[in-house]
């Protein structure tokens, strides 16, 4: 955030700051949180314990923080704050599209390709609308940029978040299997494959950059 913007905001009085916070509570935060807590993941499958998008985002953030700290400790440098910001908001675009089943997105060839493209275009509009509710231009820009960096999946921070995303699926599937729901073995298998691929990319990037 720009220094002059921060200095300007520090001079705001209580009434202006409270007005901005009330605006965010009544609009952006209410819009986002009421929807992410209402959207059930894996909505076309039977699960013993349901999980909503907000729960998944919280789990992913916890995992991502630990992974980020671990990678930093072994020389794979990354920005932990950016990782956590991406993780807690990584599925915010689902407030309208919902949690689309993985098979629909990837297992039907050209039709899945077209579906993903259409959803990506929809989600870009959703992000513009949702973050546009924040009464602070620099914050709008920050959140939109973090979303786009995550979706491109090129920055190491975005890969760590996706690694954490896969990990929550694995943990969730393990719990369901322990409770007797063997159908989640497929979710675990798919998430484990994605986890392994991402981890190799992160290590390869470390080795090629000389970190």
C-alpha positions in Angstrom: 0.0 0.0 0.0 1.3 3.4 -0.9 3.0 5.4 1.9 1.0 8.6 1.2 -2.2 6.6 1.4 -1.3 5.2 4.8 -0.4 8.7 6.1 -3.7 10.1 4.8 -5.7 7.3 6.5 -3.9 7.8 9.8 -5.3 11.3 9.9 -8.9 10.1 9.5 -11.1 10.6 12.5 -13.1 8.0 14.4 -16.3 8.7 12.5 -14.8 8.1 9.0 -12.9 5.0 10.1 -16.0 3.5 11.7 -18.0 4.4 8.6 -15.6 2.5 6.4 -15.6 -0.5 8.8 -19.4 -0.5 8.9 -19.5 -0.4 5.1 -17.2 -3.5 4.9 -19.3 -5.3 7.5 -22.6 -4.6 5.9 -21.4 -5.2 2.3 -18.2 -7.1 1.4 -17.8 -9.2 4.6 -21.5 -10.1 4.9 -21.8 -10.9 1.2 -18.7 -13.1 1.3 -19.1 -14.9 4.6 -22.8 -15.7 4.4 -22.2 -17.3 1.1 -19.0 -19.2 1.8 -20.5 -20.7 5.0 -23.6 -21.8 3.0 -21.8 -23.5 0.0 -21.3 -27.2 0.6 -18.3 -28.8 -1.0 -18.6 -32.1 -2.9 -22.3 -31.4 -3.2 -22.9 -34.3 -5.7 -21.4 -36.9 -3.4 -22.4 -38.5 -0.1 -20.2 -37.6 2.9 -20.7 -38.4 6.6 -19.5 -35.0 7.7 -20.3 -32.1 5.4 -17.7 -29.3 4.8 -18.5 -25.8 3.6 -16.2 -23.5 1.6 -15.4 -21.3 4.6 -14.3 -24.3 6.7 -12.1 -25.4 3.8 -10.6 -22.0 3.5 -9.8 -21.9 7.2 -8.2 -25.3 7.1 -6.2 -24.5 4.0 -4.9 -21.3 5.6 -3.6 -23.2 8.7 -1.9 -25.8 6.5 -0.5 -23.1 4.1 1.0 -21.2 7.0 2.8 -24.3 8.4 4.0 -25.3 4.9 5.2 -21.7 4.2 7.2 -21.6 7.4 8.6 -25.1 6.7 9.7 -24.2 3.2 11.3 -21.0 4.4 13.2 -22.9 7.1 14.8 -25.2 4.5 15.7 -22.4 2.1 12.7 -22.4 -0.2 11.9 -18.7 0.2 8.4 -17.5 0.0 6.2 -14.7 1.5 4.2 -16.2 4.3 1.8 -13.2 4.6 1.0 -13.5 0.9 0.5 -17.3 1.2 -2.0 -16.8 4.1 -3.8 -14.0 2.3 -4.2 -16.2 -0.8 -5.2 -19.2 1.2 -8.0 -17.6 3.2 -9.5 -16.1 0.0 -8.6 -18.8 -2.6 -12.2 -20.0 -3.1 -14.0 -16.6 -2.7 -14.9 -16.8 -6.4 -17.3 -19.7 -5.5 -19.8 -17.3 -3.9 -21.8 -17.4 -7.1 -20.6 -20.5 -9.1 -20.5 -22.8 -6.0 -18.1 -25.7 -5.6 -18.1 -27.4 -9.1 -17.5 -31.1 -9.0 -13.9 -32.0 -10.1 -15.1 -34.6 -12.7 -17.2 -31.9 -14.4 -14.3 -29.6 -14.7 -11.7 -32.1 -15.9 -13.1 -35.5 -17.1 -15.2 -34.6 -20.1 -12.7 -33.3 -22.7 -13.7 -30.3 -24.7 -16.9 -29.8 -22.7 -14.9 -29.6 -19.5 -12.5 -27.2 -21.1 -15.4 -24.9 -22.2 -17.0 -25.2 -18.7 -13.7 -24.1 -17.0 -13.3 -21.2 -19.4 -16.9 -20.0 -18.9 -16.5 -20.3 -15.1 -13.2 -18.5 -15.1 -14.8 -15.6 -17.0 -17.8 -15.6 -14.6 -15.4 -15.7 -11.6 -13.4 -12.8 -12.9 -16.6 -10.7 -12.9 -17.5 -12.0 -9.4 -14.1 -10.9 -8.1 -14.5 -7.5 -9.6 -17.9 -7.1 -8.1 -17.1 -8.6 -4.7 -13.8 -6.7 -4.0 -15.3 -3.6 -5.5 -17.5 -3.5 -2.3 -14.5 -2.5 -0.3 -14.4 1.3 0.3 -10.7 1.6 -0.3 -9.2 1.6 -3.8 -5.7 0.2 -2.8 -7.3 -2.7 -0.9 -9.5 -3.5 -3.8 -6.4 -3.7 -6.0 -4.4 -5.8 -3.5 -7.1 -8.4 -3.1 -7.8 -8.6 -6.9 -4.1 -9.0 -7.6 -3.6 -11.7 -5.0 -6.5 -13.6 -6.6 -5.0 -13.4 -10.1 -1.6 -14.4 -8.9 -3.1 -17.5 -7.2 -5.1 -18.5 -10.3 -2.1 -18.2 -12.6 -0.3 -20.8 -10.4 3.2 -19.5 -11.3 4.4 -17.8 -8.1 5.7 -20.2 -5.4 3.2 -18.7 -3.0 0.3 -19.8 -5.2 1.8 -23.3 -5.5 2.1 -23.6 -1.7 -1.5 -22.6 -1.3 -2.6 -25.2 -3.9 -0.5 -27.7 -2.0 -2.3 -26.8 1.2 -5.6 -27.0 -0.7 -4.8 -30.6 -1.8 -3.7 -31.5 1.8 -7.1 -30.4 3.2 -8.8 -32.8 0.7 -6.5 -35.6 1.8 -7.1 -35.0 5.5 -10.9 -34.7 4.9 -10.9 -37.9 2.9 -8.8 -39.8 5.5 -11.4 -38.7 8.2 -14.3 -39.9 6.0 -12.5 -43.2 5.3 -11.9 -43.7 9.1 -15.7 -43.1 9.6 -16.5 -45.8 7.1 -17.0 -43.8 3.9 -14.8 -45.7 1.5 -16.0 -43.8 -1.5 -13.6 -40.9 -0.6 -10.7 -43.0 -1.6 -11.0 -41.5 -5.1 -10.8 -38.0 -3.7 -7.7 -38.9 -1.7 -6.1 -40.5 -4.7 -6.7 -37.5 -7.0 -5.6 -35.0 -4.3 -2.4 -37.1 -3.6 -1.5 -37.1 -7.2 -1.9 -33.3 -7.5 0.1 -32.9 -4.2 3.0 -34.9 -5.5 3.1 -32.9 -8.8 3.0 -29.6 -7.0 5.7 -30.5 -4.5 8.0 -31.6 -7.3 7.4 -28.2 -9.0 8.2 -26.3 -5.8 11.4 -28.3 -5.3 12.4 -28.1 -8.9 11.9 -24.3 -8.9 14.1 -24.1 -5.8 16.9 -26.1 -7.4 16.8 -24.2 -10.6 16.9 -20.8 -8.8 19.8 -21.9 -6.7 18.0 -21.2 -3.4 
